[in-house]
Each structure stands twice: as structure tokens, then as C-alpha cells.
Amino acid sequence: MEEVALWKRVLSAVFYGVTSIVVVFVNKILLTNMKFPSFLFVGFGQMVATVIVLFFARILRIVTFPSLDSSIPRKIMPLPLLFVLNLVSGLGGTKLIK
């Protein structure tokens, strides 16, 4: 694996931080100010958007990750469950905050 330049690593961290904050603010506005009825639908939409963005980033060679095969779900199995639990509890809590 090749070493990635420091500026790319820093830029990635800054981009991650900014997008995380933007997602939190958008969720807050959607769920409380606009009274969106289903936080589960918001979470599902975020997951679909993430898959689409990763798909195009892979096509454009911005990111690399292995192709999906049948052994991957067995290797990472507790992680998707923890992700969904985190997503549901986080968005559900955000909806309840005034």
C-alpha cells in the first residue's frame, strides 16, 4: 500500500468533519423544524445516498475498496448491525431534541 500525502490526509479529515456537521444540522432541521414524520426514512435515505456517492467515487477512482463477494458480510457482520443501531438511536434522539 502506498503512502498518501499529508495534505490529502488532512483534507480528508477536514472534509469528513465538515460533512458530518452538515449532516447533523440537516437532520436537526428536517426532524424538528420541518417536523419530518419518519426518522427511519431519513436514515434509509442517508444510507442510499452514501452507497451512491461511494459508487461514483469508486468509478472516478477517488476511493478504492474491494468488490462485493459473499465472504465480506460474514467478515464484517457485527458492524452493519451496530451502524443501524447507532443510526436509529441517533436520529431518534435528534428528533426528540427541542
N, C-alpha and C positions, 0 to 999 in steps of 0.2 A: 504494500500500500504506500502510495507516495505521500510525502509531507505537503500539507496545504499551507499556503502563505498566511502569515499572521493577519494581514488586513482582511483576508477572506473570512477567517475565523471570527474576527471582531465584528465584521459587517453581518455575518450570520447571526451572532448573538444579539446585536442591536436590532436586526430585523425581527428576530423571534420575540424579543421583549416588546417592541412596538406593536406587532400584530397581536400579541397576547392581550395587551392593554386595550387595543381597539376592539377585540372580540368581547372582552368583559363589558366595555361601555355599550356596545351594540346590543348585547344580551340584556343588559340592565334597561336600556331604552325600550327594547321590544317587549320584555316581560312585565315591566312595571308601568312605565309611562304610557305605552301604547296598549297595554293590557292584552297582549297576545295570549290566546287561551291555552296553548299547549307547549310547555317547555320541552316535552319529548319530541315534538315535531321540529322545534328549533335545533335540538341536539342531533336529530337524524339529518337535518339539512346541513349542519356543520360537518358531519361525517362524510356525507356525499360530496360536499364542496372540497374537503380535504383530499378525498380519493381522486377527484377530477384534477385538482391542482397538481398533485403528485404525478398523475399520469402524464400531464402535459410537460411538467418539469423533467420527467424521465425522457420523453420524446425529444425535448430540446437539449438534453444532456447536461442539465443543471444539477441533477441528483442522479445517483446510481443506487439501485437495490436489486436483489435477485428476483427472477421471475417467480410467479406463484407456482408452487407444486404441493403435492399432498402431504409432504413431511413438515412443512412450515407450521400449519396450525397445531400439530402435536408438540412442536418445539416451543412455541410461544403461548400455549393455551391459557395460563392464568392471566396473562397481560390483557387480552381483549375484555375479559370479564371485569378486571379492575378498572379498565378505561371506561366501560359503560357505567359501572357503579359510580365512578368519580364524576362522569358527565351528568348523570341523572341527579345525583345529590347536589352537585354544584349549581346546575341550572334550577333545580327545585328550590334551593336556598336563595338563589338570586331573585327568583320570582316573589319570594316572601318578604324580602327586604324592602322597606318603605323609603 
